Amino acid sequence: MQAIFFALISYFTWGSGALFEAIAARKINSYSLTFWSFFYSVILLSFYALSQTASLKMMTFNILCLNIFLGVLLIIGCFLYYEAYRSVNRVIVGTIAQSFPAITVILSLIFFSERTSFFQAVGIFIIFLGMFLSIFNISEFRRRILTIDKGFIFAFGAMITWGIYFAFIKIPVDKVGWFWPNYITFSLFPLIFLYMKIKKIKLESPINKNVAIPFFVSRVLVRTAEFSYNFAISKGMVAIVAPIAGANVTLFVILAFIFFKDPIKKQQIVGIVTTLIGIIVLSLFSGG
């Protein structure tokens, strides 16, 4: 029951947090947004980290290396996610990227020997079908003319990297608890800064860009979602928690249509609805 409860917390905080992320993503470059996201998370959580040092005794070198590798994947996913928002309809980006539970569930079934029901398998198939409809133009596909906006590729890349991260983060979570795996990931922010220096990318401040409020609100909500997710998978199966938490895209879509009113094609609407149906099916039959 605890796993379901905290998965639902992730659902609400991720869904609403994504709305504020979408606002900030179009006013500050993706590298800066990712850097400040991790930087402020470390500062805010460092006080709590001091009370959790005892659990670090369980951290092994191999687990730490895995955690760092997964952290790099999360950084890449965040950058791709924010970058996608800059060129593609925000509702579609959110729908594709937040469909990562399909990847997470598949990986958890393969590597953690977790069982899934027939309906969960159907839900995963429906999600991929929905993403196909959201990304590809069927009329062009029939004429063998294939054009894909780079924003769709970025969103899809975010979905893949997040799917891997939220599947395998269970290994460090089982070893050292729900807090440290995320905190270690956030502590990798110097890598982002170093990359920006090498590429001579300007570090923009969210305060100077007048996005301080949506940025900080999104950080609180998304960080709450991630820690709730980690706590949930420490109490239950990834194959159950991930679909429920990942269904937050349904909340995001509702909020995005209300606040953004971005134009969207009929086929893409069908794709979004199809994807949402798939995630809902996964959630409804998560106990199967």
NUBARO-685361 format. One line per field, with one value per residue (C-alpha): x, y, z; residue in one letter; residue number from 1; chain. Coordinates in steps of 0.25 Angstrom, whole numbers. Example, Ala and Ser with C-alpha at 12.3 -4.5 7.8 and 13.67 -1.06 7.14 Angstrom:
! NUBARO-685361
X = [49,55]
Y = [-18,-4]
Z = [31,29]
type = [A,S]
seq = [1,2]
mol = [A,A]
! end
This chain:
! NUBARO-685361
X = [0,12,17,4,2,16,14,2,10,20,8,3,16,22,10,9,24,25,16,25,37,31,30,44,50,46,53,66,76,75,89,87,73,79,91,83,73,83,91,80,75,88,88,74,76,90,84,76,88,95,85,86,101,99,93,105,112,105,110,120,129,121,108,114,119,106,99,108,106,91,93,99,88,78,86,85,71,68,75,68,55,57,63,50,41,49,44,32,18,19,8,14,28,22,14,26,36,27,24,37,29,28,43,45,34,41,55,49,43,56,66,58,49,37,24,14,0,-6,-12,1,7,-5,-3,12,8,-2,8,17,6,2,16,17,5,10,24,21,12,5,2,16,20,10,17,31,34,39,41,43,45,58,49,42,56,60,47,48,63,58,48,59,69,59,53,67,70,57,58,72,72,65,79,85,72,71,86,86,71,63,71,85,83,76,86,98,92,89,104,108,105,120,120,110,118,130,124,118,132,138,127,127,112,107,102,89,82,68,67,72,62,50,47,51,37,33,47,48,33,37,49,41,30,40,50,38,33,47,49,35,37,50,43,32,41,48,34,29,32,37,27,15,21,26,13,5,16,18,3,6,6,-10,-10,1,-7,-20,-12,-4,-17,-23,-11,-3,-13,-2,-7,-8,-11,-22,-13,-5,-17,-20,-6,-6,-20,-15,-2,-10,-19,-7,-2,-16,-17,-3,-7,-21,-15,-2,-6,-7]
Y = [0,10,7,11,23,29,26,34,46,45,45,58,65,61,65,78,80,78,89,99,92,95,110,111,103,113,125,119,110,95,94,105,100,86,91,100,89,80,91,96,82,79,92,90,75,76,79,66,58,61,52,41,38,25,18,22,10,1,8,-1,4,-3,2,16,15,10,22,31,25,26,40,44,37,46,58,55,52,65,73,66,68,83,85,78,88,99,94,85,86,85,75,65,66,64,52,45,48,44,31,26,15,6,5,4,-7,-15,-14,-18,-30,-34,-31,-32,-44,-36,-41,-34,-37,-38,-25,-18,-24,-18,-5,-4,-7,4,14,11,12,25,30,26,34,46,46,41,47,35,42,45,31,25,33,28,43,42,56,56,69,68,72,59,52,59,55,41,41,47,35,25,31,33,19,13,22,19,4,2,12,1,-5,6,9,-5,-4,10,14,24,37,36,30,43,52,46,48,63,65,62,77,80,71,80,93,87,83,97,103,94,97,111,111,123,120,127,131,128,140,149,143,145,130,129,126,115,109,108,103,92,88,86,78,69,66,62,53,47,44,39,29,24,22,15,5,2,-3,-10,-14,-5,-11,-6,7,13,12,19,30,31,33,47,51,51,62,70,69,74,86,89,89,99,108,107,105,100,97,82,73,63,51,56,57,43,39,46,40,26,28,33,21,12,18,17,3,0,8,1,-13,-10,-20,-31]
Z = [0,3,-11,-17,-8,-12,-26,-26,-20,-31,-41,-36,-33,-47,-55,-49,-48,-63,-66,-59,-66,-79,-76,-72,-83,-94,-86,-83,-90,-88,-82,-72,-68,-65,-58,-48,-46,-41,-34,-25,-22,-16,-8,-3,1,7,21,20,15,28,35,25,26,33,21,12,19,10,-2,-10,-21,-32,-27,-27,-41,-46,-39,-46,-59,-57,-53,-66,-73,-65,-68,-83,-82,-75,-86,-97,-90,-88,-103,-109,-102,-110,-124,-122,-117,-102,-100,-110,-103,-90,-95,-102,-91,-79,-86,-80,-71,-84,-84,-69,-68,-80,-73,-60,-66,-73,-62,-49,-52,-49,-54,-62,-66,-80,-79,-75,-88,-96,-89,-93,-107,-107,-102,-114,-124,-118,-119,-134,-137,-129,-136,-151,-161,-167,-180,-182,-177,-188,-198,-193,-189,-175,-167,-152,-145,-136,-124,-126,-126,-113,-106,-110,-105,-92,-91,-93,-84,-73,-75,-73,-61,-53,-56,-51,-40,-32,-30,-22,-15,-10,-5,1,2,-5,-2,-7,-21,-25,-17,-23,-37,-34,-29,-43,-47,-48,-61,-67,-64,-69,-82,-84,-82,-92,-102,-98,-95,-87,-73,-72,-59,-57,-49,-60,-70,-61,-59,-44,-40,-50,-49,-34,-33,-43,-35,-22,-30,-38,-27,-18,-29,-31,-16,-15,-27,-20,-7,-15,-22,-9,-4,-16,-31,-41,-51,-42,-37,-51,-58,-47,-46,-61,-63,-59,-73,-73,-62,-70,-83,-76,-70,-83,-92,-81,-80,-93,-104,-113,-127,-130,-142,-142,-143,-132,-123,-126,-123,-110,-106,-110,-101,-90,-91,-91,-78,-72,-75,-69,-56,-55,-56,-48,-38,-48]
type = [M,Q,A,I,F,F,A,L,I,S,Y,F,T,W,G,S,G,A,L,F,E,A,I,A,A,R,K,I,N,S,Y,S,L,T,F,W,S,F,F,Y,S,V,I,L,L,S,F,Y,A,L,S,Q,T,A,S,L,K,M,M,T,F,N,I,L,C,L,N,I,F,L,G,V,L,L,I,I,G,C,F,L,Y,Y,E,A,Y,R,S,V,N,R,V,I,V,G,T,I,A,Q,S,F,P,A,I,T,V,I,L,S,L,I,F,F,S,E,R,T,S,F,F,Q,A,V,G,I,F,I,I,F,L,G,M,F,L,S,I,F,N,I,S,E,F,R,R,R,I,L,T,I,D,K,G,F,I,F,A,F,G,A,M,I,T,W,G,I,Y,F,A,F,I,K,I,P,V,D,K,V,G,W,F,W,P,N,Y,I,T,F,S,L,F,P,L,I,F,L,Y,M,K,I,K,K,I,K,L,E,S,P,I,N,K,N,V,A,I,P,F,F,V,S,R,V,L,V,R,T,A,E,F,S,Y,N,F,A,I,S,K,G,M,V,A,I,V,A,P,I,A,G,A,N,V,T,L,F,V,I,L,A,F,I,F,F,K,D,P,I,K,K,Q,Q,I,V,G,I,V,T,T,L,I,G,I,I,V,L,S,L,F,S,G,G]
seq = [1,2,3,4,5,6,7,8,9,10,11,12,13,14,15,16,17,18,19,20,21,22,23,24,25,26,27,28,29,30,31,32,33,34,35,36,37,38,39,40,41,42,43,44,45,46,47,48,49,50,51,52,53,54,55,56,57,58,59,60,61,62,63,64,65,66,67,68,69,70,71,72,73,74,75,76,77,78,79,80,81,82,83,84,85,86,87,88,89,90,91,92,93,94,95,96,97,98,99,100,101,102,103,104,105,106,107,108,109,110,111,112,113,114,115,116,117,118,119,120,121,122,123,124,125,126,127,128,129,130,131,132,133,134,135,136,137,138,139,140,141,142,143,144,145,146,147,148,149,150,151,152,153,154,155,156,157,158,159,160,161,162,163,164,165,166,167,168,169,170,171,172,173,174,175,176,177,178,179,180,181,182,183,184,185,186,187,188,189,190,191,192,193,194,195,196,197,198,199,200,201,202,203,204,205,206,207,208,209,210,211,212,213,214,215,216,217,218,219,220,221,222,223,224,225,226,227,228,229,230,231,232,233,234,235,236,237,238,239,240,241,242,243,244,245,246,247,248,249,250,251,252,253,254,255,256,257,258,259,260,261,262,263,264,265,266,267,268,269,270,271,272,273,274,275,276,277,278,279,280,281,282,283,284,285,286,287,288]
mol = [A,A,A,A,A,A,A,A,A,A,A,A,A,A,A,A,A,A,A,A,A,A,A,A,A,A,A,A,A,A,A,A,A,A,A,A,A,A,A,A,A,A,A,A,A,A,A,A,A,A,A,A,A,A,A,A,A,A,A,A,A,A,A,A,A,A,A,A,A,A,A,A,A,A,A,A,A,A,A,A,A,A,A,A,A,A,A,A,A,A,A,A,A,A,A,A,A,A,A,A,A,A,A,A,A,A,A,A,A,A,A,A,A,A,A,A,A,A,A,A,A,A,A,A,A,A,A,A,A,A,A,A,A,A,A,A,A,A,A,A,A,A,A,A,A,A,A,A,A,A,A,A,A,A,A,A,A,A,A,A,A,A,A,A,A,A,A,A,A,A,A,A,A,A,A,A,A,A,A,A,A,A,A,A,A,A,A,A,A,A,A,A,A,A,A,A,A,A,A,A,A,A,A,A,A,A,A,A,A,A,A,A,A,A,A,A,A,A,A,A,A,A,A,A,A,A,A,A,A,A,A,A,A,A,A,A,A,A,A,A,A,A,A,A,A,A,A,A,A,A,A,A,A,A,A,A,A,A,A,A,A,A,A,A,A,A,A,A,A,A,A,A,A,A,A,A,A,A,A,A,A,A,A,A,A,A,A,A]
! end
